Amino acid sequence: MGLFSTTNLRVRYAETDQMGIVYHSNYLIWFEVGRSELFRELDLPYTKFEEQGLGLAVVEASCRYRKPTHYDDNLTIFTEIEEMTSRKVTFSYRVFREEILLAEGKTIHVFINKEGRSTDVRNYSIWQQLQPVLEKQQAEI
């Protein structure tokens, strides 16, 4: 268990456009799959946040497309926590088909409360599980 995760998936036909190339917005969906799996591997699935009235709102997203991806390609999504504080988390992503880098991206999220306002996660009991992750991330910088 670390601050990164790998997720494997196969491109579905519905994810491609008329030219047989993966439609650009699907990469953001794959990024979500990657970060959900990363948090799950850290024993912090999103349901634990939601049970405490917390959310992680996307405030910025980017993706650089390097090579086309096609139906039935086997992909590996590398997801990493690039930075984490008590108020926000930055993830980076790399999408590969075998050794070929197809896309890379980043998302920035802020912790929000039930009212949708930015909040400090230290005010919630889940902080006891997040704090060691934060300390590990800072030690690796």
C-alpha positions as CSV (number, residue, x, y, z in Angstrom):
1,M,0.0,0.0,0.0
2,G,1.4,3.4,-0.9
3,L,0.4,6.7,-2.4
4,F,-0.2,5.3,-5.9
5,S,-2.3,2.6,-7.4
6,T,-2.6,0.8,-10.7
7,T,-6.0,0.0,-12.2
8,N,-6.5,-2.2,-15.3
9,L,-9.4,-1.9,-17.6
10,R,-10.4,-2.7,-21.1
11,V,-11.9,-0.1,-23.5
12,R,-15.6,-0.7,-24.1
13,Y,-17.2,0.0,-27.5
14,A,-19.5,2.6,-26.0
15,E,-16.4,4.6,-25.0
16,T,-15.4,5.2,-28.6
17,D,-16.6,7.7,-31.2
18,Q,-17.6,7.2,-34.8
19,M,-13.9,7.0,-35.7
20,G,-13.2,4.2,-33.3
21,I,-11.1,6.3,-31.0
22,V,-11.9,6.7,-27.3
23,Y,-14.0,9.9,-26.7
24,H,-12.0,12.4,-24.7
25,S,-14.3,12.7,-21.7
26,N,-13.9,9.0,-20.9
27,Y,-10.4,9.7,-19.6
28,L,-11.9,11.8,-16.8
29,I,-14.1,8.8,-15.9
30,W,-11.1,6.5,-15.9
31,F,-9.3,9.0,-13.6
32,E,-12.2,8.7,-11.2
33,V,-11.9,4.9,-11.3
34,G,-8.2,5.2,-10.5
35,R,-8.6,7.5,-7.5
36,S,-11.5,5.5,-6.1
37,E,-9.4,2.4,-6.2
38,L,-6.4,4.2,-4.7
39,F,-8.5,5.4,-1.7
40,R,-10.1,1.9,-1.4
41,E,-6.6,0.4,-1.2
42,L,-5.8,2.9,1.6
43,D,-8.9,1.6,3.3
44,L,-10.6,5.0,2.7
45,P,-13.4,4.3,0.2
46,Y,-15.5,7.4,-0.6
47,T,-18.3,5.9,1.5
48,K,-16.3,6.6,4.6
49,F,-16.2,10.2,3.7
50,E,-19.8,10.4,2.8
51,E,-20.9,8.7,6.1
52,Q,-19.3,11.7,7.9
53,G,-20.9,14.3,5.6
54,L,-17.8,14.9,3.6
55,G,-17.2,15.1,-0.1
56,L,-14.3,15.7,-2.5
57,A,-15.3,18.2,-5.1
58,V,-13.3,18.5,-8.3
59,V,-12.2,22.1,-8.7
60,E,-9.8,21.6,-11.6
61,A,-9.1,18.8,-14.2
62,S,-6.7,18.5,-17.0
63,C,-5.8,15.8,-19.5
64,R,-3.1,15.7,-22.2
65,Y,-3.8,13.2,-24.9
66,R,-0.6,11.7,-26.4
67,K,-1.7,8.7,-28.5
68,P,-5.2,7.5,-29.6
69,T,-6.9,4.7,-27.6
70,H,-9.2,2.2,-29.3
71,Y,-11.9,-0.3,-28.6
72,D,-10.7,-3.4,-26.8
73,D,-7.3,-1.9,-25.7
74,N,-6.1,-3.2,-22.4
75,L,-5.2,-0.1,-20.3
76,T,-3.4,0.5,-17.0
77,I,-4.2,3.7,-15.1
78,F,-1.5,4.8,-12.7
79,T,-3.0,7.1,-10.1
80,E,-0.9,9.0,-7.6
81,I,-1.5,11.4,-4.7
82,E,0.7,14.3,-5.7
83,E,-0.2,16.5,-2.8
84,M,-2.6,16.3,0.1
85,T,-3.5,18.8,2.8
86,S,-6.3,19.0,5.3
87,R,-8.3,21.0,2.7
88,K,-7.4,19.6,-0.7
89,V,-6.0,16.6,-2.6
90,T,-4.2,16.7,-6.0
91,F,-4.0,13.5,-8.0
92,S,-2.0,12.8,-11.1
93,Y,-2.7,10.1,-13.7
94,R,-1.0,8.2,-16.5
95,V,-2.8,6.0,-18.9
96,F,-0.8,3.2,-20.6
97,R,-1.3,0.5,-23.2
98,E,1.5,-1.8,-22.5
99,E,4.6,0.5,-22.3
100,I,3.0,3.3,-24.4
101,L,1.9,6.5,-22.6
102,L,-1.5,7.4,-24.1
103,A,-2.6,10.2,-21.8
104,E,-1.7,12.0,-18.6
105,G,-3.7,14.2,-16.3
106,K,-4.3,15.9,-13.0
107,T,-7.3,16.6,-10.8
108,I,-7.5,18.9,-7.8
109,H,-10.2,18.3,-5.2
110,V,-11.3,20.2,-2.1
111,F,-13.0,18.7,0.9
112,I,-16.6,19.9,1.2
113,N,-19.2,19.6,3.9
114,K,-22.9,18.7,3.5
115,E,-23.7,22.2,2.5
116,G,-21.1,22.1,-0.3
117,R,-18.7,24.5,1.4
118,S,-15.0,24.0,1.6
119,T,-14.0,22.4,4.9
120,D,-11.0,21.3,7.0
121,V,-11.0,17.5,7.2
122,R,-9.2,17.7,10.6
123,N,-12.6,18.6,12.1
124,Y,-13.8,15.0,11.2
125,S,-13.0,11.7,12.7
126,I,-11.8,10.3,9.4
127,W,-8.7,12.6,9.9
128,Q,-7.3,9.8,12.1
129,Q,-7.0,7.6,9.0
130,L,-6.0,10.4,6.6
131,Q,-3.2,11.9,8.8
132,P,-0.8,8.9,8.3
133,V,-1.4,9.1,4.5
134,L,-0.6,12.8,4.6
135,E,2.5,12.2,6.7
136,K,3.7,9.4,4.3
137,Q,3.1,11.7,1.3
138,Q,5.1,14.5,2.9
139,A,8.0,12.1,3.8
140,E,8.3,11.0,0.1
141,I,8.6,14.6,-1.2
